[in-house]
């Protein structure tokens, strides 16, 4: 059932030809009405709050000067390859210009197998927030200066976007879970190594830093150009 701000496209039939056989696969897609985002899945899937979260993410990014009118496609999948020790819920490939997000059913399966440790109980809302995280990567990539080598700037933007689109209740639960984690005090403190070791704590440190800023938009402008200060 479709509940939030989106339009469920007609189910299409994809024809795949193998030697001596023809296979038809159902594909469902959800086009968001208030943002240029399309979610798709090879099989029937519950898209839940994805469109409302996408709308909130794009509104937030626009408020800090990161705007897009490009159509963004997000594919719901059952597996995401990773070279890290962390199981990925979402991934943006800037080379293929493709966003992948684990289906909600797959995420719940991984949680039950203790292969995901998000810090709090998984929910529709938390799952949808990972779509916001990846959409922030897509949009911020266009603004990041080409000379930036470390990806802490992009991860900072994606982290604050993800936490900002959550409801106050869920966000408070996460912040309480990491109550002992202090905010970053400056850009120079942000470590790519720390992000790779514990992306959850990195995200919390970034968000706590962001909400202390007098001029968030100015900081983001500096961040994408990799300037100093703040």
Backbone torsions as a table, in degrees:
resi	resn	phi	psi	omega
1	UNK	NA	137.3	179.5
2	UNK	-96.0	123.1	-174.7
3	UNK	-113.6	-33.4	-170.6
4	UNK	-118.2	134.1	167.8
5	UNK	14.7	54.8	177.4
6	UNK	-150.9	173.6	179.8
7	UNK	-127.6	117.5	-179.4
8	UNK	-78.7	118.3	179.9
9	UNK	-75.2	157.1	178.4
10	UNK	-60.3	142.0	177.1
11	UNK	-68.0	128.9	-178.5
12	UNK	-107.5	159.3	178.3
13	UNK	-107.5	122.3	179.5
14	UNK	-98.8	126.4	-178.8
15	UNK	-94.9	122.1	179.5
16	UNK	-120.4	126.0	-175.2
17	UNK	-105.5	122.3	174.7
18	UNK	-115.4	160.6	177.6
19	UNK	-54.2	114.1	175.3
20	UNK	79.5	5.1	-177.8
21	UNK	-150.2	151.6	175.1
22	UNK	-121.3	129.1	-177.6
23	UNK	-120.9	133.1	177.9
24	UNK	-110.7	131.4	-177.3
25	UNK	-122.5	128.8	176.7
26	UNK	-71.3	138.7	176.4
27	UNK	-133.5	129.7	178.7
28	UNK	-111.6	145.4	179.3
29	UNK	-139.1	146.7	179.1
30	UNK	-123.9	116.9	178.0
31	UNK	-99.5	120.8	-178.2
32	UNK	-76.4	134.0	-174.5
33	UNK	-75.7	-31.2	-173.1
34	UNK	-104.4	4.6	177.6
35	UNK	-151.1	153.9	-177.0
36	UNK	-81.1	55.2	-176.0
37	UNK	-123.4	135.4	176.4
38	UNK	-124.8	125.7	175.4
39	UNK	-102.7	138.3	-179.9
40	UNK	-139.8	159.4	-179.0
41	UNK	-151.0	144.0	179.5
42	UNK	-65.0	-32.4	-178.4
43	UNK	-120.2	168.1	178.2
44	UNK	-57.4	130.6	-175.5
45	UNK	-141.7	149.9	174.9
46	UNK	-88.9	112.1	-176.6
47	UNK	-80.1	-13.1	173.8
48	UNK	49.8	-125.1	-172.7
49	UNK	-95.6	20.0	-172.4
50	UNK	-60.9	-43.5	-177.3
51	UNK	-69.3	-43.1	179.3
52	UNK	-63.2	-36.4	177.6
53	UNK	-70.3	-39.5	177.1
54	UNK	-61.4	-42.6	178.4
55	UNK	-61.1	-44.8	180.0
56	UNK	-64.3	-39.4	-179.9
57	UNK	-64.2	-46.1	-179.1
58	UNK	-67.0	-34.2	175.7
59	UNK	-65.0	-43.2	179.4
60	UNK	-63.7	-47.2	-179.2
61	UNK	-61.4	-38.3	177.4
62	UNK	-62.7	-36.4	-178.6
63	UNK	-66.8	-20.9	178.4
64	UNK	-107.8	18.1	172.1
65	UNK	89.3	9.9	-179.0
66	UNK	-111.0	102.5	-171.8
67	UNK	-119.9	147.2	174.0
68	UNK	-142.8	149.3	170.6
69	UNK	-119.7	0.9	-179.6
70	UNK	-72.1	145.0	174.4
71	UNK	-71.7	132.6	-178.8
72	UNK	-118.6	125.9	179.7
73	UNK	-104.0	130.7	178.1
74	UNK	-121.8	123.3	-176.9
75	UNK	-105.1	125.9	175.9
76	UNK	-83.1	126.6	-173.3
77	UNK	-132.3	171.0	179.6
78	UNK	-98.3	-11.6	-178.2
79	UNK	-154.2	140.4	174.7
80	UNK	-127.5	122.2	178.8
81	UNK	-69.3	144.1	-178.9
82	UNK	-148.4	141.3	175.4
83	UNK	-94.5	-3.6	-177.9
84	UNK	-94.5	176.1	178.1
85	UNK	-82.8	-7.5	-176.6
86	UNK	-97.8	137.5	173.6
87	UNK	-73.7	127.5	-176.6
88	UNK	-89.0	136.3	172.7
89	UNK	-92.3	-35.3	178.6
90	UNK	-138.5	159.3	-179.3
91	UNK	-157.2	136.9	173.0
92	UNK	-115.0	125.6	177.5
93	UNK	-102.7	103.3	-177.5
94	UNK	-68.1	-20.9	178.4
95	UNK	-74.5	-48.2	178.5
96	UNK	-84.1	-9.7	-176.1
97	UNK	53.8	49.6	-176.1
98	UNK	-131.2	135.7	175.8
99	UNK	-107.3	133.8	176.3
100	UNK	-122.3	141.2	178.7
101	UNK	-138.6	129.5	177.1
102	UNK	-62.1	142.3	176.0
103	UNK	-63.4	156.4	-180.0
104	UNK	-61.4	-40.4	179.7
105	UNK	-60.7	-39.9	179.7
106	UNK	-68.0	-39.7	179.2
107	UNK	-62.3	-45.3	178.6
108	UNK	-61.7	-39.3	176.8
109	UNK	-60.5	-43.7	179.9
110	UNK	-68.0	-36.5	176.5
111	UNK	-62.5	-44.5	179.8
112	UNK	-63.0	-28.9	179.3
113	UNK	-89.2	5.1	-179.4
114	UNK	61.4	31.1	178.4
115	UNK	-99.5	-1.5	175.1
116	UNK	-129.8	134.4	178.4
117	UNK	-129.3	74.5	-176.4
118	UNK	-72.1	-10.7	179.1
119	UNK	102.2	-28.4	175.2
120	UNK	-138.1	170.9	-179.3
121	UNK	-62.7	136.4	178.0
122	UNK	-69.4	144.5	179.5
123	UNK	-149.7	168.8	175.3
124	UNK	-52.8	-47.1	-175.0
125	UNK	-63.3	-43.8	-179.7
126	UNK	-66.0	-42.0	177.3
127	UNK	-59.3	-46.8	-179.9
128	UNK	-62.4	-29.8	-179.7
129	UNK	-65.6	-23.4	176.1
130	UNK	-70.2	-28.1	172.9
131	UNK	-65.3	-40.3	176.9
132	UNK	-61.1	-40.8	178.6
133	UNK	-58.3	-47.6	-177.6
134	UNK	-72.2	-35.1	176.2
135	UNK	-63.0	-36.2	177.0
136	UNK	-63.9	-36.3	175.8
137	UNK	-62.8	-46.2	-178.8
138	UNK	-57.1	-48.5	-174.1
139	UNK	-75.0	-41.9	-178.0
140	UNK	-67.0	-28.4	179.9
141	UNK	-55.9	-34.0	-178.3
142	UNK	-71.6	-20.4	-176.6
143	UNK	-100.4	-21.5	-176.5
144	UNK	-67.3	131.5	179.4
145	UNK	-61.7	141.2	-175.0
146	UNK	-64.4	-20.0	-177.2
147	UNK	-85.1	-5.7	-179.6
148	UNK	-73.6	123.3	-178.3
149	UNK	-97.2	-46.9	179.1
150	UNK	-72.1	147.3	-178.7
151	UNK	-99.8	21.6	178.8
152	UNK	-64.9	-32.4	-179.9
153	UNK	-62.9	-48.2	178.7
154	UNK	-64.4	-38.9	179.4
155	UNK	-69.4	-34.1	175.9
156	UNK	-60.2	-50.4	-177.9
157	UNK	-62.0	-42.6	-179.6
158	UNK	-67.4	-36.9	179.7
159	UNK	-65.6	-48.1	-178.1
160	UNK	-68.9	-30.8	176.0
161	UNK	-65.7	-47.9	-178.6
162	UNK	-59.2	-46.7	-178.8
163	UNK	-71.7	-30.7	-178.4
164	UNK	-70.5	-30.1	-177.5
165	UNK	-84.1	-9.5	178.5
166	UNK	-72.7	155.8	175.3
167	UNK	-67.1	153.6	178.8
168	UNK	-54.1	-35.5	-178.2
169	UNK	-65.3	-49.1	-178.4
170	UNK	-68.6	-40.4	178.7
171	UNK	-61.8	-42.0	178.5
172	UNK	-62.8	-38.6	178.2
173	UNK	-61.2	-41.4	178.6
174	UNK	-67.5	-46.1	-179.2
175	UNK	-64.4	-35.8	176.5
176	UNK	-67.3	-36.6	178.4
177	UNK	-61.2	-32.2	-179.5
178	UNK	-116.5	41.0	-175.7
179	UNK	-61.8	-26.6	-178.2
180	UNK	-83.1	-3.6	-179.0
181	UNK	-88.7	123.9	-178.4
182	UNK	-87.5	157.1	177.4
183	UNK	-69.8	151.8	167.3
184	UNK	-64.6	147.4	179.2
185	UNK	-100.4	-19.5	-179.7
186	UNK	-160.3	167.2	177.5
187	UNK	-61.2	-35.5	-175.7
188	UNK	-66.0	-20.3	179.5
189	UNK	-79.2	-19.3	-173.1
190	UNK	-72.3	119.7	-173.2
191	UNK	-113.8	129.6	175.2
192	UNK	-65.6	-35.3	178.9
193	UNK	-62.6	-42.2	179.3
194	UNK	-62.7	-41.1	177.3
195	UNK	-60.0	-45.2	-178.2
196	UNK	-66.4	-32.5	-179.5
197	UNK	-75.3	-41.8	-177.3
198	UNK	-150.8	86.0	-176.9
199	UNK	-62.6	-28.7	179.2
200	UNK	-66.0	-47.3	179.7
201	UNK	-66.7	-37.7	176.2
202	UNK	-58.2	-44.8	-179.0
203	UNK	-61.4	-43.1	-179.3
204	UNK	-65.7	-42.3	178.6
205	UNK	-61.5	-39.8	179.1
206	UNK	-65.7	-46.6	-178.3
207	UNK	-64.0	-43.2	179.1
208	UNK	-62.5	-33.8	175.7
209	UNK	-68.7	-44.8	-175.6
210	UNK	-59.8	-42.2	-176.1
211	UNK	-73.9	-6.7	176.0
212	UNK	-91.6	-8.8	-173.0
213	UNK	-74.7	137.0	174.4
214	UNK	-77.8	-28.8	-177.9
215	UNK	-133.4	76.2	-177.0
216	UNK	-58.0	-42.2	-179.0
217	UNK	-63.0	-39.7	178.1
218	UNK	-64.5	-39.2	178.7
219	UNK	-65.6	-43.5	179.8
220	UNK	-62.7	-39.6	177.6
221	UNK	-61.1	-41.7	176.7
222	UNK	-65.8	-41.6	-175.9
223	UNK	-62.5	-44.6	-177.5
224	UNK	-70.5	-19.2	175.5
225	UNK	-95.9	-2.8	-179.5
226	UNK	58.5	46.2	175.7
227	UNK	-84.2	-172.2	-179.5
228	UNK	-112.9	169.0	175.6
229	UNK	112.4	-170.6	-177.4
230	UNK	53.3	NA	NA
